[in-house]
């Protein structure tokens, strides 16, 4: 997983379109189910037998920006959160710095699914949307100094 470039970040609601997401990720989404907005790209190959899964959902629950996310895994193997020898594709420190460079501010952190969830948020330039970015993390190599990201989730709402 690579840090988003400033040109591939969420600054305005149009940046969160399905087309912008698929272009930034260089993927084609397959429908989750007929007639439903959004889609998914499963088992996208990476290095050393790892893969990523990307998904893009339609607007739900009054959200202004659809949920979309990317997660890294090794098909048929332990989740990264359960593997003390899992590699670190992207440190949470570098991910946080990349988000901060695009205007996101760090929020809370909590335990989440055998790892941690770090929350970030930013407001659009017109003040009409709050963008949320969640980093799901794991500890690589058994030390907290190697806290790594295995999933990034984005969404947005009206403040």
VMD Tcl script that builds the backbone (N, CA, C; Angstrom):
set m [mol new atoms 477]
animate dup $m
set s [atomselect $m all]
$s set {name element resname resid chain x y z} {
  {N N UNK 1 A 0.858 -1.161 0.000}
  {CA C UNK 1 A 0.000 0.000 0.000}
  {C C UNK 1 A 0.903 1.222 0.000}
  {N N UNK 2 A 0.611 2.153 -0.883}
  {CA C UNK 2 A 1.412 3.359 -0.982}
  {C C UNK 2 A 0.628 4.547 -0.444}
  {N N UNK 3 A 1.315 5.548 0.103}
  {CA C UNK 3 A 0.646 6.744 0.583}
  {C C UNK 3 A -0.078 7.440 -0.562}
  {N N UNK 4 A -1.244 8.060 -0.254}
  {CA C UNK 4 A -1.923 8.785 -1.316}
  {C C UNK 4 A -1.138 10.039 -1.669}
  {N N UNK 5 A -1.115 10.370 -2.939}
  {CA C UNK 5 A -0.492 11.629 -3.334}
  {C C UNK 5 A -1.491 12.738 -3.061}
  {N N UNK 6 A -1.030 13.959 -3.019}
  {CA C UNK 6 A -1.948 15.071 -2.797}
  {C C UNK 6 A -3.023 15.118 -3.867}
  {N N UNK 7 A -2.700 14.684 -5.088}
  {CA C UNK 7 A -3.690 14.701 -6.158}
  {C C UNK 7 A -4.697 13.563 -6.024}
  {N N UNK 8 A -4.412 12.564 -5.203}
  {CA C UNK 8 A -5.316 11.427 -5.056}
  {C C UNK 8 A -5.948 11.415 -3.673}
  {N N UNK 9 A -6.133 12.592 -3.064}
  {CA C UNK 9 A -6.699 12.646 -1.727}
  {C C UNK 9 A -8.106 13.236 -1.765}
  {N N UNK 10 A -8.829 13.060 -0.687}
  {CA C UNK 10 A -10.169 13.615 -0.584}
  {C C UNK 10 A -10.082 15.058 -0.111}
  {N N UNK 11 A -10.389 15.983 -1.020}
  {CA C UNK 11 A -10.431 17.401 -0.667}
  {C C UNK 11 A -11.860 17.927 -0.821}
  {N N UNK 12 A -12.554 17.434 -1.832}
  {CA C UNK 12 A -13.924 17.846 -2.118}
  {C C UNK 12 A -14.752 16.593 -2.380}
  {N N UNK 13 A -16.071 16.710 -2.308}
  {CA C UNK 13 A -16.923 15.527 -2.486}
  {C C UNK 13 A -16.721 14.877 -3.851}
  {N N UNK 14 A -16.390 15.652 -4.892}
  {CA C UNK 14 A -16.172 15.068 -6.216}
  {C C UNK 14 A -14.943 14.156 -6.238}
  {N N UNK 15 A -13.993 14.383 -5.317}
  {CA C UNK 15 A -12.814 13.525 -5.225}
  {C C UNK 15 A -13.177 12.124 -4.760}
  {N N UNK 16 A -14.369 11.969 -4.194}
  {CA C UNK 16 A -14.801 10.675 -3.671}
  {C C UNK 16 A -15.719 9.935 -4.631}
  {N N UNK 17 A -15.763 10.366 -5.881}
  {CA C UNK 17 A -16.617 9.670 -6.838}
  {C C UNK 17 A -16.060 8.280 -7.112}
  {N N UNK 18 A -16.908 7.406 -7.577}
  {CA C UNK 18 A -16.478 6.050 -7.921}
  {C C UNK 18 A -15.414 6.090 -9.006}
  {N N UNK 19 A -15.584 6.974 -9.981}
  {CA C UNK 19 A -14.612 7.098 -11.064}
  {C C UNK 19 A -13.253 7.562 -10.535}
  {N N UNK 20 A -13.235 8.574 -9.665}
  {CA C UNK 20 A -11.968 9.064 -9.097}
  {C C UNK 20 A -11.281 7.970 -8.288}
  {N N UNK 21 A -12.060 7.214 -7.525}
  {CA C UNK 21 A -11.498 6.128 -6.707}
  {C C UNK 21 A -10.872 5.051 -7.584}
  {N N UNK 22 A -11.579 4.608 -8.622}
  {CA C UNK 22 A -11.044 3.540 -9.468}
  {C C UNK 22 A -9.811 4.011 -10.248}
  {N N UNK 23 A -9.789 5.262 -10.674}
  {CA C UNK 23 A -8.607 5.792 -11.365}
  {C C UNK 23 A -7.422 5.880 -10.416}
  {N N UNK 24 A -7.633 6.370 -9.204}
  {CA C UNK 24 A -6.541 6.501 -8.235}
  {C C UNK 24 A -5.966 5.138 -7.867}
  {N N UNK 25 A -6.816 4.116 -7.761}
  {CA C UNK 25 A -6.388 2.771 -7.373}
  {C C UNK 25 A -6.012 1.903 -8.577}
  {N N UNK 26 A -6.310 2.384 -9.781}
  {CA C UNK 26 A -6.034 1.631 -11.014}
  {C C UNK 26 A -6.708 0.256 -10.991}
  {N N UNK 27 A -8.014 0.277 -10.679}
  {CA C UNK 27 A -8.795 -0.954 -10.572}
  {C C UNK 27 A -10.105 -0.818 -11.336}
  {N N UNK 28 A -10.750 -1.945 -11.557}
  {CA C UNK 28 A -12.105 -2.004 -12.076}
  {C C UNK 28 A -12.963 -2.649 -10.998}
  {N N UNK 29 A -14.046 -2.006 -10.636}
  {CA C UNK 29 A -14.933 -2.553 -9.605}
  {C C UNK 29 A -15.992 -3.451 -10.233}
  {N N UNK 30 A -16.244 -4.559 -9.578}
  {CA C UNK 30 A -17.314 -5.466 -9.977}
  {C C UNK 30 A -18.502 -5.209 -9.054}
  {N N UNK 31 A -19.719 -5.280 -9.578}
  {CA C UNK 31 A -20.886 -5.017 -8.727}
  {C C UNK 31 A -20.931 -5.970 -7.524}
  {N N UNK 32 A -21.324 -5.428 -6.380}
  {CA C UNK 32 A -21.493 -6.242 -5.175}
  {C C UNK 32 A -22.749 -7.082 -5.328}
  {N N UNK 33 A -23.803 -6.442 -5.836}
  {CA C UNK 33 A -25.033 -7.161 -6.172}
  {C C UNK 33 A -25.766 -6.346 -7.230}
  {N N UNK 34 A -26.554 -7.005 -8.076}
  {CA C UNK 34 A -27.231 -6.301 -9.166}
  {C C UNK 34 A -28.089 -5.151 -8.637}
  {N N UNK 35 A -27.985 -4.002 -9.301}
  {CA C UNK 35 A -28.801 -2.853 -8.955}
  {C C UNK 35 A -28.291 -2.034 -7.777}
  {N N UNK 36 A -27.259 -2.483 -7.120}
  {CA C UNK 36 A -26.724 -1.749 -5.969}
  {C C UNK 36 A -25.557 -0.873 -6.425}
  {N N UNK 37 A -25.495 0.350 -5.913}
  {CA C UNK 37 A -24.401 1.263 -6.256}
  {C C UNK 37 A -23.090 0.752 -5.675}
  {N N UNK 38 A -21.999 1.114 -6.323}
  {CA C UNK 38 A -20.680 0.738 -5.820}
  {C C UNK 38 A -20.231 -0.609 -6.341}
  {N N UNK 39 A -19.144 -1.083 -5.762}
  {CA C UNK 39 A -18.614 -2.369 -6.177}
  {C C UNK 39 A -17.367 -2.713 -5.395}
  {N N UNK 40 A -16.700 -3.780 -5.854}
  {CA C UNK 40 A -15.496 -4.238 -5.157}
  {C C UNK 40 A -14.506 -4.807 -6.161}
  {N N UNK 41 A -13.263 -4.793 -5.762}
  {CA C UNK 41 A -12.186 -5.428 -6.529}
  {C C UNK 41 A -11.466 -6.321 -5.534}
  {N N UNK 42 A -11.579 -7.615 -5.710}
  {CA C UNK 42 A -11.014 -8.562 -4.759}
  {C C UNK 42 A -9.705 -9.146 -5.272}
  {N N UNK 43 A -8.872 -9.574 -4.326}
  {CA C UNK 43 A -7.632 -10.292 -4.634}
  {C C UNK 43 A -6.770 -9.622 -5.706}
  {N N UNK 44 A -6.569 -8.327 -5.568}
  {CA C UNK 44 A -5.698 -7.593 -6.469}
  {C C UNK 44 A -4.255 -7.891 -6.068}
  {N N UNK 45 A -3.439 -8.451 -6.950}
  {CA C UNK 45 A -2.106 -8.915 -6.558}
  {C C UNK 45 A -1.147 -7.790 -6.166}
  {N N UNK 46 A -0.299 -8.132 -5.188}
  {CA C UNK 46 A 0.785 -7.263 -4.735}
  {C C UNK 46 A 2.058 -8.102 -4.716}
  {N N UNK 47 A 3.088 -7.667 -4.025}
  {CA C UNK 47 A 4.344 -8.403 -3.938}
  {C C UNK 47 A 4.260 -9.558 -2.945}
  {N N UNK 48 A 5.112 -10.533 -3.097}
  {CA C UNK 48 A 5.301 -11.648 -2.154}
  {C C UNK 48 A 4.020 -12.385 -1.779}
  {N N UNK 49 A 3.093 -12.504 -2.715}
  {CA C UNK 49 A 1.875 -13.263 -2.460}
  {C C UNK 49 A 0.795 -12.510 -1.705}
  {N N UNK 50 A 0.994 -11.235 -1.433}
  {CA C UNK 50 A -0.033 -10.432 -0.770}
  {C C UNK 50 A -0.984 -9.878 -1.810}
  {N N UNK 51 A -2.135 -9.436 -1.349}
  {CA C UNK 51 A -3.153 -8.891 -2.233}
  {C C UNK 51 A -3.873 -7.764 -1.506}
  {N N UNK 52 A -4.654 -7.002 -2.264}
  {CA C UNK 52 A -5.506 -6.009 -1.617}
  {C C UNK 52 A -6.916 -6.151 -2.141}
  {N N UNK 53 A -7.823 -5.682 -1.328}
  {CA C UNK 53 A -9.249 -5.687 -1.627}
  {C C UNK 53 A -9.693 -4.231 -1.561}
  {N N UNK 54 A -10.387 -3.761 -2.564}
  {CA C UNK 54 A -10.917 -2.402 -2.565}
  {C C UNK 54 A -12.435 -2.482 -2.681}
  {N N UNK 55 A -13.120 -1.595 -1.974}
  {CA C UNK 55 A -14.575 -1.568 -2.077}
  {C C UNK 55 A -15.068 -0.137 -2.046}
  {N N UNK 56 A -16.178 0.069 -2.717}
  {CA C UNK 56 A -16.789 1.385 -2.824}
  {C C UNK 56 A -18.281 1.188 -2.661}
  {N N UNK 57 A -18.854 1.797 -1.645}
  {CA C UNK 57 A -20.282 1.640 -1.382}
  {C C UNK 57 A -21.069 2.858 -1.809}
  {N N UNK 58 A -22.340 2.695 -1.976}
  {CA C UNK 58 A -23.197 3.821 -2.291}
  {C C UNK 58 A -23.458 4.659 -1.045}
  {N N UNK 59 A -24.160 5.749 -1.238}
  {CA C UNK 59 A -24.507 6.606 -0.105}
  {C C UNK 59 A -25.509 5.889 0.792}
  {N N UNK 60 A -25.211 5.837 2.089}
  {CA C UNK 60 A -26.107 5.206 3.036}
  {C C UNK 60 A -26.186 6.046 4.300}
  {N N UNK 61 A -27.263 5.904 5.019}
  {CA C UNK 61 A -27.409 6.528 6.330}
  {C C UNK 61 A -27.204 8.031 6.337}
  {N N UNK 62 A -27.580 8.724 5.250}
  {CA C UNK 62 A -27.436 10.169 5.198}
  {C C UNK 62 A -26.030 10.660 4.947}
  {N N UNK 63 A -25.099 9.750 4.674}
  {CA C UNK 63 A -23.719 10.163 4.415}
  {C C UNK 63 A -23.649 10.939 3.103}
  {N N UNK 64 A -22.759 11.919 3.040}
  {CA C UNK 64 A -22.583 12.735 1.848}
  {C C UNK 64 A -21.479 12.183 0.937}
  {N N UNK 65 A -20.547 11.437 1.520}
  {CA C UNK 65 A -19.463 10.814 0.767}
  {C C UNK 65 A -19.559 9.305 0.986}
  {N N UNK 66 A -19.626 8.509 -0.079}
  {CA C UNK 66 A -19.741 7.063 0.074}
  {C C UNK 66 A -18.546 6.464 0.810}
  {N N UNK 67 A -18.823 5.399 1.546}
  {CA C UNK 67 A -17.740 4.635 2.172}
  {C C UNK 67 A -16.918 4.002 1.068}
  {N N UNK 68 A -15.596 4.064 1.204}
  {CA C UNK 68 A -14.724 3.302 0.328}
  {C C UNK 68 A -13.437 2.997 1.074}
  {N N UNK 69 A -12.854 1.864 0.744}
  {CA C UNK 69 A -11.678 1.450 1.485}
  {C C UNK 69 A -10.822 0.454 0.740}
  {N N UNK 70 A -9.612 0.280 1.296}
  {CA C UNK 70 A -8.631 -0.641 0.739}
  {C C UNK 70 A -8.029 -1.426 1.884}
  {N N UNK 71 A -7.947 -2.757 1.758}
  {CA C UNK 71 A -7.324 -3.575 2.801}
  {C C UNK 71 A -6.315 -4.532 2.169}
  {N N UNK 72 A -5.239 -4.811 2.932}
  {CA C UNK 72 A -4.160 -5.685 2.479}
  {C C UNK 72 A -4.236 -7.001 3.252}
  {N N UNK 73 A -3.977 -8.129 2.578}
  {CA C UNK 73 A -4.025 -9.439 3.219}
  {C C UNK 73 A -3.185 -10.417 2.408}
  {N N UNK 74 A -3.018 -11.587 2.962}
  {CA C UNK 74 A -2.342 -12.666 2.223}
  {C C UNK 74 A -3.363 -13.788 2.063}
  {N N UNK 75 A -3.826 -14.024 0.837}
  {CA C UNK 75 A -4.869 -15.023 0.622}
  {C C UNK 75 A -4.518 -16.376 1.242}
  {N N UNK 76 A -5.474 -16.917 1.992}
  {CA C UNK 76 A -5.319 -18.240 2.587}
  {C C UNK 76 A -4.421 -18.288 3.805}
  {N N UNK 77 A -3.929 -17.157 4.284}
  {CA C UNK 77 A -3.015 -17.119 5.428}
  {C C UNK 77 A -3.671 -16.391 6.598}
  {N N UNK 78 A -2.956 -16.358 7.731}
  {CA C UNK 78 A -3.418 -15.628 8.906}
  {C C UNK 78 A -3.626 -14.157 8.564}
  {N N UNK 79 A -4.595 -13.515 9.230}
  {CA C UNK 79 A -4.713 -12.059 9.067}
  {C C UNK 79 A -3.422 -11.386 9.554}
  {N N UNK 80 A -3.096 -10.247 8.992}
  {CA C UNK 80 A -1.893 -9.519 9.402}
  {C C UNK 80 A -1.904 -9.216 10.901}
  {N N UNK 81 A -3.098 -9.013 11.464}
  {CA C UNK 81 A -3.207 -8.717 12.896}
  {C C UNK 81 A -2.814 -9.900 13.765}
  {N N UNK 82 A -2.800 -11.102 13.208}
  {CA C UNK 82 A -2.475 -12.313 13.966}
  {C C UNK 82 A -1.102 -12.884 13.646}
  {N N UNK 83 A -0.365 -12.260 12.756}
  {CA C UNK 83 A 0.916 -12.805 12.310}
  {C C UNK 83 A 2.073 -11.931 12.808}
  {N N UNK 84 A 2.807 -12.383 13.818}
  {CA C UNK 84 A 3.902 -11.565 14.353}
  {C C UNK 84 A 5.043 -11.363 13.351}
  {N N UNK 85 A 5.044 -12.110 12.255}
  {CA C UNK 85 A 6.094 -11.973 11.243}
  {C C UNK 85 A 5.595 -11.256 9.985}
  {N N UNK 86 A 4.397 -10.700 10.049}
  {CA C UNK 86 A 3.843 -10.011 8.886}
  {C C UNK 86 A 4.694 -8.793 8.533}
  {N N UNK 87 A 4.882 -8.556 7.250}
  {CA C UNK 87 A 5.656 -7.379 6.845}
  {C C UNK 87 A 4.857 -6.096 7.062}
  {N N UNK 88 A 5.542 -5.008 7.056}
  {CA C UNK 88 A 4.911 -3.697 7.191}
  {C C UNK 88 A 4.899 -3.037 5.819}
  {N N UNK 89 A 3.716 -2.901 5.239}
  {CA C UNK 89 A 3.592 -2.263 3.931}
  {C C UNK 89 A 3.603 -0.749 4.042}
  {N N UNK 90 A 3.038 -0.225 5.144}
  {CA C UNK 90 A 2.924 1.220 5.324}
  {C C UNK 90 A 2.830 1.488 6.814}
  {N N UNK 91 A 3.771 2.208 7.398}
  {CA C UNK 91 A 3.714 2.497 8.836}
  {C C UNK 91 A 2.573 3.462 9.107}
  {N N UNK 92 A 1.987 3.339 10.289}
  {CA C UNK 92 A 0.899 4.255 10.635}
  {C C UNK 92 A 1.430 5.678 10.779}
  {N N UNK 93 A 2.701 5.835 11.172}
  {CA C UNK 93 A 3.293 7.177 11.266}
  {C C UNK 93 A 3.349 7.832 9.886}
  {N N UNK 94 A 3.802 7.096 8.869}
  {CA C UNK 94 A 3.871 7.635 7.508}
  {C C UNK 94 A 2.470 7.899 6.956}
  {N N UNK 95 A 1.532 7.008 7.241}
  {CA C UNK 95 A 0.156 7.205 6.783}
  {C C UNK 95 A -0.443 8.450 7.422}
  {N N UNK 96 A -0.212 8.624 8.722}
  {CA C UNK 96 A -0.709 9.807 9.422}
  {C C UNK 96 A -0.099 11.088 8.865}
  {N N UNK 97 A 1.185 11.040 8.549}
  {CA C UNK 97 A 1.851 12.210 7.956}
  {C C UNK 97 A 1.265 12.520 6.580}
  {N N UNK 98 A 0.987 11.493 5.781}
  {CA C UNK 98 A 0.394 11.698 4.457}
  {C C UNK 98 A -1.000 12.315 4.591}
  {N N UNK 99 A -1.772 11.847 5.555}
  {CA C UNK 99 A -3.102 12.423 5.773}
  {C C UNK 99 A -2.989 13.869 6.259}
  {N N UNK 100 A -2.068 14.127 7.183}
  {CA C UNK 100 A -1.869 15.489 7.693}
  {C C UNK 100 A -1.453 16.438 6.567}
  {N N UNK 101 A -0.654 15.947 5.631}
  {CA C UNK 101 A -0.207 16.773 4.503}
  {C C UNK 101 A -1.369 17.186 3.604}
  {N N UNK 102 A -2.470 16.451 3.642}
  {CA C UNK 102 A -3.642 16.801 2.844}
  {C C UNK 102 A -4.726 17.451 3.693}
  {N N UNK 103 A -4.381 17.837 4.927}
  {CA C UNK 103 A -5.307 18.596 5.757}
  {C C UNK 103 A -6.078 17.826 6.807}
  {N N UNK 104 A -5.835 16.528 6.926}
  {CA C UNK 104 A -6.532 15.741 7.949}
  {C C UNK 104 A -5.910 15.995 9.321}
  {N N UNK 105 A -6.755 15.966 10.346}
  {CA C UNK 105 A -6.287 16.108 11.728}
  {C C UNK 105 A -6.543 14.800 12.451}
  {N N UNK 106 A -5.597 14.420 13.281}
  {CA C UNK 106 A -5.696 13.163 14.038}
  {C C UNK 106 A -6.779 13.296 15.099}
  {N N UNK 107 A -7.569 12.247 15.215}
  {CA C UNK 107 A -8.593 12.189 16.248}
  {C C UNK 107 A -8.238 11.107 17.242}
  {N N UNK 108 A -9.219 10.322 17.622}
  {CA C UNK 108 A -9.009 9.291 18.623}
  {C C UNK 108 A -8.429 8.011 18.058}
  {N N UNK 109 A -8.125 7.111 18.982}
  {CA C UNK 109 A -7.627 5.783 18.635}
  {C C UNK 109 A -8.250 4.803 19.615}
  {N N UNK 110 A -8.567 3.617 19.117}
  {CA C UNK 110 A -9.170 2.599 19.988}
  {C C UNK 110 A -8.832 1.206 19.474}
  {N N UNK 111 A -9.026 0.234 20.342}
  {CA C UNK 111 A -8.852 -1.156 19.934}
  {C C UNK 111 A -9.906 -1.485 18.878}
  {N N UNK 112 A -9.511 -2.326 17.887}
  {CA C UNK 112 A -10.434 -2.697 16.825}
  {C C UNK 112 A -9.956 -3.979 16.168}
  {N N UNK 113 A -10.771 -5.011 16.182}
  {CA C UNK 113 A -10.525 -6.277 15.492}
  {C C UNK 113 A -9.071 -6.757 15.597}
  {N N UNK 114 A -8.617 -7.045 16.783}
  {CA C UNK 114 A -7.273 -7.590 17.057}
  {C C UNK 114 A -6.163 -6.607 16.694}
  {N N UNK 115 A -6.511 -5.371 16.429}
  {CA C UNK 115 A -5.533 -4.331 16.136}
  {C C UNK 115 A -6.024 -3.025 16.743}
  {N N UNK 116 A -5.777 -1.921 16.054}
  {CA C UNK 116 A -6.183 -0.603 16.502}
  {C C UNK 116 A -6.821 0.150 15.342}
  {N N UNK 117 A -7.621 1.157 15.661}
  {CA C UNK 117 A -8.230 2.020 14.676}
  {C C UNK 117 A -7.838 3.452 15.019}
  {N N UNK 118 A -7.188 4.138 14.095}
  {CA C UNK 118 A -6.811 5.540 14.263}
  {C C UNK 118 A -7.736 6.372 13.385}
  {N N UNK 119 A -8.338 7.402 13.984}
  {CA C UNK 119 A -9.309 8.216 13.266}
  {C C UNK 119 A -8.713 9.577 12.881}
  {N N UNK 120 A -9.042 10.016 11.667}
  {CA C UNK 120 A -8.632 11.317 11.139}
  {C C UNK 120 A -9.850 11.987 10.524}
  {N N UNK 121 A -9.822 13.313 10.438}
  {CA C UNK 121 A -10.927 14.032 9.802}
  {C C UNK 121 A -10.419 15.345 9.228}
  {N N UNK 122 A -11.135 15.832 8.226}
  {CA C UNK 122 A -10.861 17.150 7.652}
  {C C UNK 122 A -12.167 17.700 7.108}
  {N N UNK 123 A -12.238 19.008 6.993}
  {CA C UNK 123 A -13.428 19.666 6.466}
  {C C UNK 123 A -13.132 20.153 5.056}
  {N N UNK 124 A -14.112 20.032 4.170}
  {CA C UNK 124 A -13.934 20.502 2.795}
  {C C UNK 124 A -13.750 22.015 2.797}
  {N N UNK 125 A -13.228 22.555 1.712}
  {CA C UNK 125 A -12.940 23.991 1.647}
  {C C UNK 125 A -14.190 24.842 1.792}
  {N N UNK 126 A -15.348 24.319 1.384}
  {CA C UNK 126 A -16.574 25.095 1.538}
  {C C UNK 126 A -17.260 24.854 2.882}
  {N N UNK 127 A -16.669 23.988 3.711}
  {CA C UNK 127 A -17.226 23.711 5.038}
  {C C UNK 127 A -18.462 22.835 5.023}
  {N N UNK 128 A -18.842 22.330 3.853}
  {CA C UNK 128 A -20.072 21.563 3.729}
  {C C UNK 128 A -19.944 20.074 3.985}
  {N N UNK 129 A -18.732 19.565 4.084}
  {CA C UNK 129 A -18.531 18.132 4.272}
  {C C UNK 129 A -17.364 17.887 5.222}
  {N N UNK 130 A -17.542 16.909 6.094}
  {CA C UNK 130 A -16.437 16.433 6.920}
  {C C UNK 130 A -16.031 15.083 6.357}
  {N N UNK 131 A -14.751 14.975 5.972}
  {CA C UNK 131 A -14.215 13.724 5.464}
  {C C UNK 131 A -13.589 12.954 6.620}
  {N N UNK 132 A -13.820 11.658 6.650}
  {CA C UNK 132 A -13.254 10.792 7.685}
  {C C UNK 132 A -12.308 9.796 7.029}
  {N N UNK 133 A -11.186 9.567 7.664}
  {CA C UNK 133 A -10.246 8.536 7.227}
  {C C UNK 133 A -9.898 7.717 8.464}
  {N N UNK 134 A -10.077 6.425 8.389}
  {CA C UNK 134 A -9.720 5.525 9.478}
  {C C UNK 134 A -8.579 4.633 9.023}
  {N N UNK 135 A -7.554 4.530 9.855}
  {CA C UNK 135 A -6.442 3.617 9.602}
  {C C UNK 135 A -6.596 2.428 10.535}
  {N N UNK 136 A -6.710 1.232 9.996}
  {CA C UNK 136 A -6.744 0.024 10.799}
  {C C UNK 136 A -5.333 -0.510 10.849}
  {N N UNK 137 A -4.817 -0.741 12.059}
  {CA C UNK 137 A -3.400 -1.036 12.220}
  {C C UNK 137 A -3.146 -2.362 12.921}
  {N N UNK 138 A -1.909 -2.831 12.777}
  {CA C UNK 138 A -1.413 -4.036 13.437}
  {C C UNK 138 A 0.029 -3.783 13.827}
  {N N UNK 139 A 0.550 -4.603 14.719}
  {CA C UNK 139 A 1.948 -4.473 15.133}
  {C C UNK 139 A 2.760 -5.507 14.373}
  {N N UNK 140 A 3.718 -5.043 13.581}
  {CA C UNK 140 A 4.592 -5.933 12.819}
  {C C UNK 140 A 5.857 -6.186 13.617}
  {N N UNK 141 A 6.309 -7.402 13.627}
  {CA C UNK 141 A 7.553 -7.737 14.310}
  {C C UNK 141 A 7.454 -7.728 15.824}
  {N N UNK 142 A 6.252 -7.600 16.356}
  {CA C UNK 142 A 6.050 -7.695 17.804}
  {C C UNK 142 A 6.409 -6.462 18.605}
  {N N UNK 143 A 6.737 -5.328 17.954}
  {CA C UNK 143 A 7.043 -4.119 18.717}
  {C C UNK 143 A 6.122 -2.993 18.283}
  {N N UNK 144 A 5.696 -2.205 19.256}
  {CA C UNK 144 A 4.798 -1.089 18.965}
  {C C UNK 144 A 5.458 -0.068 18.042}
  {N N UNK 145 A 6.792 -0.071 17.964}
  {CA C UNK 145 A 7.496 0.856 17.075}
  {C C UNK 145 A 7.184 0.552 15.612}
  {N N UNK 146 A 6.729 -0.646 15.324}
  {CA C UNK 146 A 6.400 -1.039 13.961}
  {C C UNK 146 A 4.891 -1.177 13.796}
  {N N UNK 147 A 4.148 -0.142 14.136}
  {CA C UNK 147 A 2.710 -0.142 13.953}
  {C C UNK 147 A 2.429 0.173 12.488}
  {N N UNK 148 A 1.706 -0.739 11.830}
  {CA C UNK 148 A 1.520 -0.681 10.385}
  {C C UNK 148 A 0.041 -0.665 10.025}
  {N N UNK 149 A -0.249 -0.169 8.837}
  {CA C UNK 149 A -1.618 -0.054 8.341}
  {C C UNK 149 A -1.948 -1.261 7.470}
  {N N UNK 150 A -3.093 -1.909 7.743}
  {CA C UNK 150 A -3.557 -2.980 6.862}
  {C C UNK 150 A -4.843 -2.605 6.138}
  {N N UNK 151 A -5.490 -1.515 6.569}
  {CA C UNK 151 A -6.708 -1.084 5.892}
  {C C UNK 151 A -6.892 0.415 6.089}
  {N N UNK 152 A -7.377 1.072 5.040}
  {CA C UNK 152 A -7.734 2.486 5.090}
  {C C UNK 152 A -9.194 2.586 4.653}
  {N N UNK 153 A -9.984 3.332 5.446}
  {CA C UNK 153 A -11.411 3.527 5.120}
  {C C UNK 153 A -11.696 5.015 5.043}
  {N N UNK 154 A -12.444 5.416 4.030}
  {CA C UNK 154 A -12.834 6.815 3.868}
  {C C UNK 154 A -14.354 6.909 3.803}
  {N N UNK 155 A -14.879 8.029 4.301}
  {CA C UNK 155 A -16.306 8.354 4.210}
  {C C UNK 155 A -16.432 9.847 4.475}
  {N N UNK 156 A -17.648 10.364 4.449}
  {CA C UNK 156 A -17.848 11.770 4.735}
  {C C UNK 156 A -19.287 12.070 5.033}
  {N N UNK 157 A -19.504 13.158 5.746}
  {CA C UNK 157 A -20.842 13.507 6.211}
  {C C UNK 157 A -20.974 15.029 6.266}
  {N N UNK 158 A -22.180 15.483 6.454}
  {CA C UNK 158 A -22.453 16.901 6.644}
  {C C UNK 158 A -22.145 17.233 8.101}
  {N N UNK 159 A -21.393 18.347 8.351}
  {CA C UNK 159 A -21.055 18.672 9.749}
  {C C UNK 159 A -22.270 19.052 10.570}
}
mol reanalyze $m
mol bondsrecalc $m
mol representation Tube
mol addrep $m
